[in-house]
Amino acid sequence: MTELVLLVACLTLGAFGAAPGPTGPAEATSVTEDEDALELGRKVLALREAIRNPGAPDAMKAVTDLGLDQRYYVMVRGWLAYQLRGDRSIRDASGEQTPRAVRQRIAFLEDAIRAIDLE
């Protein structure tokens, strides 16, 4: 959870900057930045939930909603690849006793990476 909060904070500061732009009042810019940051946060949380529950009907949509945005593609691709590497390690260590949830998540992650890579 801590890494998620840090990730959203870094993305928010990097994507929106700390100082208001010269084109409008600071308050108007701040509101827009807050709304954008909130929307990004919602998408990150939806992606996290999709990874946790890959069988959910909207799981792949959560991945593609954020992963197909070129500003966040590298972050999403890395997150999916990191989770996939961990799950494959569990599978390799467990052999035939690999939990069903892990096998399902591996299949989902492979499909999700393919979905954002092919676009």
DAKA-V260624 format. One record per residue. N is the residue number from 1. RES is the residue in one small letter. NEAR is the number of other ideal C-beta (glycine too) atoms within 12 Angstrom. Layout:
N_RES_NEAR / N_RES_NEAR
This chain:
1_m_11 / 2_t_8 / 3_e_15 / 4_l_23 / 5_v_15 / 6_l_13 / 7_l_28 / 8_v_30 / 9_a_19 / 10_c_18 / 11_l_29 / 12_t_24 / 13_l_16 / 14_g_16 / 15_a_22 / 16_f_26 / 17_g_18 / 18_a_14 / 19_a_11 / 20_p_17 / 21_g_15 / 22_p_9 / 23_t_9 / 24_g_13 / 25_p_12 / 26_a_16 / 27_e_11 / 28_a_14 / 29_t_20 / 30_s_19 / 31_v_16 / 32_t_21 / 33_e_25 / 34_d_16 / 35_e_16 / 36_d_22 / 37_a_24 / 38_l_17 / 39_e_23 / 40_l_32 / 41_g_23 / 42_r_18 / 43_k_32 / 44_v_35 / 45_l_22 / 46_a_27 / 47_l_42 / 48_r_28 / 49_e_22 / 50_a_34 / 51_i_37 / 52_r_21 / 53_n_19 / 54_p_32 / 55_g_18 / 56_a_20 / 57_p_11 / 58_d_17 / 59_a_28 / 60_m_30 / 61_k_20 / 62_a_32 / 63_v_40 / 64_t_29 / 65_d_27 / 66_l_38 / 67_g_37 / 68_l_23 / 69_d_24 / 70_q_13 / 71_r_17 / 72_y_30 / 73_y_23 / 74_v_17 / 75_m_29 / 76_v_38 / 77_r_28 / 78_g_19 / 79_w_31 / 80_l_39 / 81_a_24 / 82_y_19 / 83_q_29 / 84_l_27 / 85_r_18 / 86_g_19 / 87_d_28 / 88_r_21 / 89_s_15 / 90_i_20 / 91_r_25 / 92_d_15 / 93_a_14 / 94_s_17 / 95_g_11 / 96_e_10 / 97_q_12 / 98_t_20 / 99_p_16 / 100_r_15 / 101_a_19 / 102_v_26 / 103_r_22 / 104_q_22 / 105_r_30 / 106_i_29 / 107_a_23 / 108_f_30 / 109_l_36 / 110_e_25 / 111_d_23 / 112_a_35 / 113_i_29 / 114_r_20 / 115_a_26 / 116_i_32 / 117_d_19 / 118_l_11 / 119_e_17
